[in-house]
């Protein structure tokens, strides 16, 4: 199990919990954090005992975006990680889920600020829970910057375009309640309980057939940009093999025998 000075990793049963851990900077993105995130996604993909991932932040914040001091040329902590970025110049985008999608479901547990790069990472997660005082927004235009983490492409596909354009072009903050109303997040819970709620959702996912869960997630994203006809064909290609697995037979037996199923990814 990995982790860095700015990214902690722990297990909660079959859930891998990744915590952005730079609270003194409201978990602003750093090179050690990005390397830790990338390694966390990789670990989840490669370890079949992991069935879900929860992404959260330490110290009452999710992520305040990129470290602007580093962007201004003041450097970024963790020079020992620069060889990783040199070896894979795309690593930071994969870490931010810009064009990398883990096989396992990713649940965001948000408290406090989730802005700029934080909102960009959020768009790469699958299920989103936020404390009532959480805030969201893409502030880049206010600083004459561009939200290059994928937001001009993905946001309009996740929420209505009028809301996406307002968020992108005004750079204003959004409350958790408003973020839920426009569909950016799915759950608003009392402050301090987002992680607990996310772990409960993860446990419900973990109780399901892992091969089925991964195939369903893949099908949803794969078919999103297809025509309905092509999407339905892709769904069959993804779904039919699931019915031939030992897990599917175990699910049927457990249902008829009125007992909890025991899935083995087979």
Secondary structure per residue as TSV (DSSP state, phi and psi in degrees):
chain	resnum	aa	ss	phi	psi
A	1	X	-	360.0	128.5
A	2	X	-	-89.1	-138.6
A	3	X	-	119.0	158.3
A	4	X	B	-137.8	-177.3
A	5	X	T	-65.2	-17.3
A	6	X	T	-117.0	9.5
A	7	X	E	-149.7	114.6
A	8	X	E	-100.7	149.8
A	9	X	E	-129.8	131.5
A	10	X	E	-148.3	164.1
A	11	X	E	-107.2	138.5
A	12	X	E	-122.9	87.7
A	13	X	T	63.7	-122.6
A	14	X	T	-90.8	9.6
A	15	X	E	-105.7	131.6
A	16	X	E	-93.6	123.2
A	17	X	E	-105.5	118.0
A	18	X	E	-105.6	124.7
A	19	X	E	-119.2	117.5
A	20	X	E	-65.5	120.4
A	21	X	-	-127.5	70.0
A	22	X	-	-141.9	58.7
A	23	X	G	-62.2	-26.8
A	24	X	G	-65.7	-19.0
A	25	X	G	-116.9	24.4
A	26	X	T	52.1	36.3
A	27	X	T	58.7	35.9
A	28	X	-	-60.6	145.4
A	29	X	B	-66.0	132.3
A	30	X	-	-129.5	166.8
A	31	X	H	-62.0	-44.6
A	32	X	H	-60.0	-34.7
A	33	X	H	-66.6	-43.8
A	34	X	H	-66.6	-41.5
A	35	X	H	-62.2	-43.1
A	36	X	H	-63.0	-40.5
A	37	X	H	-61.8	-48.6
A	38	X	H	-58.1	-44.6
A	39	X	H	-64.8	-34.5
A	40	X	H	-65.8	-45.1
A	41	X	H	-60.7	-41.0
A	42	X	H	-64.9	-43.4
A	43	X	H	-59.5	-43.6
A	44	X	H	-63.5	-39.4
A	45	X	H	-67.1	-35.0
A	46	X	H	-90.4	-15.9
A	47	X	-	-105.0	109.2
A	48	X	T	-72.9	-10.1
A	49	X	T	-80.8	-11.2
A	50	X	-	-90.6	125.8
A	51	X	-	-114.1	-13.7
A	52	X	E	-157.1	164.4
A	53	X	E	-131.2	136.9
A	54	X	E	-116.0	129.2
A	55	X	E	-111.0	126.1
A	56	X	E	-145.1	-178.0
A	57	X	E	-130.1	154.4
A	58	X	S	-90.9	157.6
A	59	X	T	70.0	27.1
A	60	X	T	77.4	17.3
A	61	X	-	-134.7	151.6
A	62	X	S	-92.0	-72.4
A	63	X	B	-163.1	128.7
A	64	X	-	-92.1	12.1
A	65	X	-	96.0	-163.6
A	66	X	B	-68.8	150.2
A	67	X	-	-71.9	104.5
A	68	X	H	-67.5	-26.6
A	69	X	H	-63.1	-40.3
A	70	X	I	-66.0	-40.9
A	71	X	I	-63.0	-33.0
A	72	X	I	-78.0	-5.2
A	73	X	I	107.2	10.4
A	74	X	I	-88.5	4.5
A	75	X	-	86.1	173.2
A	76	X	-	-141.0	138.1
A	77	X	S	-58.4	151.0
A	78	X	-	92.8	50.4
A	79	X	G	-61.9	-20.1
A	80	X	G	-67.2	-12.1
A	81	X	G	-94.3	-5.5
A	82	X	H	-65.4	-27.8
A	83	X	H	-66.3	-29.1
A	84	X	H	-65.5	-40.9
A	85	X	H	-71.0	-34.4
A	86	X	H	-66.2	-40.6
A	87	X	H	-69.9	-31.9
A	88	X	-	-136.2	88.8
A	89	X	T	-62.1	-12.6
A	90	X	T	-93.8	0.1
A	91	X	H	-57.2	-42.1
A	92	X	H	-66.4	-35.0
A	93	X	H	-69.6	-39.2
A	94	X	H	-63.3	-41.1
A	95	X	H	-60.0	-39.1
A	96	X	T	-83.9	5.5
A	97	X	T	62.6	27.2
A	98	X	S	-65.9	-50.1
A	99	X	S	-139.8	41.3
A	100	X	-	-135.6	130.9
A	101	X	-	-125.1	111.4
A	102	X	-	-58.8	148.9
A	103	X	S	-67.0	-33.2
A	104	X	S	-86.9	150.7
A	105	X	E	-60.8	138.7
A	106	X	E	-114.0	122.8
A	107	X	E	-112.8	125.7
A	108	X	E	-91.9	132.4
A	109	X	E	-115.9	104.8
A	110	X	E	-108.0	127.8
A	111	X	-	-126.8	143.6
A	112	X	S	68.3	-150.6
A	113	X	E	-70.0	133.3
A	114	X	E	-136.1	78.2
A	115	X	E	-128.7	162.7
A	116	X	T	52.1	-120.2
A	117	X	H	-59.1	-25.5
A	118	X	H	-65.1	-43.5
A	119	X	H	-68.3	-30.3
A	120	X	H	-68.5	-45.0
A	121	X	H	-60.7	-40.7
A	122	X	H	-53.0	-38.4
A	123	X	T	-67.1	-15.6
A	124	X	T	-89.6	-4.3
A	125	X	-	-90.5	164.9
A	126	X	S	-98.1	-39.3
A	127	X	E	-132.5	139.1
A	128	X	E	-132.8	126.6
A	129	X	E	-122.1	137.2
A	130	X	E	-137.5	143.8
A	131	X	E	-68.5	155.1
A	132	X	T	-59.8	-28.5
A	133	X	T	-95.0	5.7
A	134	X	-	-63.8	151.0
A	135	X	E	-129.3	148.3
A	136	X	E	-131.6	162.7
A	137	X	E	156.3	155.7
A	138	X	-	-112.1	99.2
A	139	X	-	-90.3	1.1
A	140	X	G	-55.2	-44.3
A	141	X	G	-63.3	-26.6
A	142	X	G	-66.1	-20.9
A	143	X	G	-113.0	20.2
A	144	X	T	59.9	34.2
A	145	X	-	-113.8	174.9
A	146	X	-	-122.6	132.8
A	147	X	-	-77.1	78.9
A	148	X	T	-82.4	4.3
A	149	X	T	-80.3	10.2
A	150	X	T	114.6	-3.5
A	151	X	H	-67.7	-32.9
A	152	X	H	-70.3	-16.4
A	153	X	H	-96.8	-49.1
A	154	X	H	-83.7	-35.2
A	155	X	H	-60.7	-42.7
A	156	X	H	-68.1	-14.4
A	157	X	H	-91.2	-11.7
A	158	X	H	-107.6	-27.1
A	159	X	S	-134.2	163.3
A	160	X	-	-54.4	143.1
A	161	X	H	-58.3	-37.5
A	162	X	H	-61.5	-38.3
A	163	X	H	-71.8	-38.9
A	164	X	H	-61.3	-45.3
A	165	X	H	-67.0	-38.1
A	166	X	H	-63.5	-43.6
A	167	X	H	-63.5	-42.1
A	168	X	H	-71.6	-38.0
A	169	X	H	-92.6	-20.8
A	170	X	H	-97.5	-26.4
A	171	X	-	64.4	24.5
A	172	X	-	-88.7	158.4
A	173	X	-	-78.7	152.4
A	174	X	E	-123.1	135.0
A	175	X	E	-75.0	165.4
A	176	X	H	-60.7	-40.3
A	177	X	H	-61.2	-44.8
A	178	X	H	-69.1	-38.8
A	179	X	H	-60.4	-37.8
A	180	X	H	-69.8	-38.6
A	181	X	H	-63.6	-36.8
A	182	X	T	-89.4	-2.8
A	183	X	T	94.0	10.7
A	184	X	S	-72.5	-34.9
A	185	X	-	-126.0	163.3
A	186	X	S	-105.4	-25.9
A	187	X	E	-136.2	136.3
A	188	X	E	-116.9	124.6
A	189	X	E	-127.7	165.8
A	190	X	-	-56.2	145.9
A	191	X	T	-52.2	140.1
A	192	X	T	86.0	-1.2
A	193	X	-	-116.5	4.9
A	194	X	H	-61.9	-42.4
A	195	X	H	-64.5	-43.8
A	196	X	H	-60.6	-42.6
A	197	X	H	-65.3	-41.8
A	198	X	H	-62.5	-40.0
A	199	X	H	-67.0	-33.7
A	200	X	H	-65.4	-42.7
A	201	X	H	-62.4	-42.4
A	202	X	H	-60.3	-40.8
A	203	X	H	-63.1	-37.5
A	204	X	H	-66.1	-37.6
A	205	X	H	-67.1	-43.2
A	206	X	H	-61.9	-25.7
A	207	X	T	-77.4	-9.7
A	208	X	S	-91.6	169.9
A	209	X	-	-66.2	118.9
A	210	X	H	-63.4	-37.3
A	211	X	H	-66.1	-39.4
A	212	X	H	-65.8	-42.8
A	213	X	H	-59.8	-47.1
A	214	X	H	-65.7	-38.6
A	215	X	H	-68.1	-39.3
A	216	X	H	-64.1	-46.0
A	217	X	H	-59.7	-46.7
A	218	X	H	-61.2	-40.3
A	219	X	H	-65.5	-40.9
A	220	X	H	-59.2	-48.4
A	221	X	H	-73.5	-38.4
A	222	X	H	-62.6	-38.6
A	223	X	H	-87.9	-6.8
A	224	X	T	-58.6	-36.9
A	225	X	T	-104.6	10.8
A	226	X	S	-94.8	160.2
A	227	X	-	-65.1	163.9
A	228	X	H	-60.3	-40.9
A	229	X	H	-62.9	-47.8
A	230	X	H	-68.4	-35.9
A	231	X	H	-64.0	-41.7
A	232	X	H	-65.8	-36.5
A	233	X	H	-66.2	-41.8
A	234	X	H	-65.1	-36.8
A	235	X	H	-61.5	-44.2
A	236	X	H	-61.3	-41.5
A	237	X	H	-63.0	-36.6
A	238	X	H	-76.5	-40.4
A	239	X	H	-83.3	-36.7
A	240	X	G	-57.1	-45.4
A	241	X	G	-61.4	-25.3
A	242	X	G	-62.8	-35.4
A	243	X	G	-68.1	-17.4
A	244	X	G	-94.6	7.3
A	245	X	S	-89.1	158.1
A	246	X	H	-64.0	-33.3
A	247	X	H	-61.8	-40.3
A	248	X	H	-63.8	-41.0
A	249	X	H	-66.5	-38.0
A	250	X	H	-64.2	-40.8
A	251	X	H	-60.1	-41.6
A	252	X	H	-67.9	-42.2
A	253	X	H	-63.6	-44.7
A	254	X	H	-61.8	-37.1
A	255	X	H	-65.1	-46.4
A	256	X	H	-70.4	-29.7
A	257	X	T	-90.8	0.4
A	258	X	T	54.4	52.2
A	259	X	S	-139.6	161.5
A	260	X	-	-66.7	137.4
A	261	X	-	-74.9	155.6
A	262	X	-	-120.8	102.5
A	263	X	-	-94.0	142.5
A	264	X	-	-127.6	16.9
A	265	X	-	53.5	50.3
A	266	X	-	-134.9	360.0
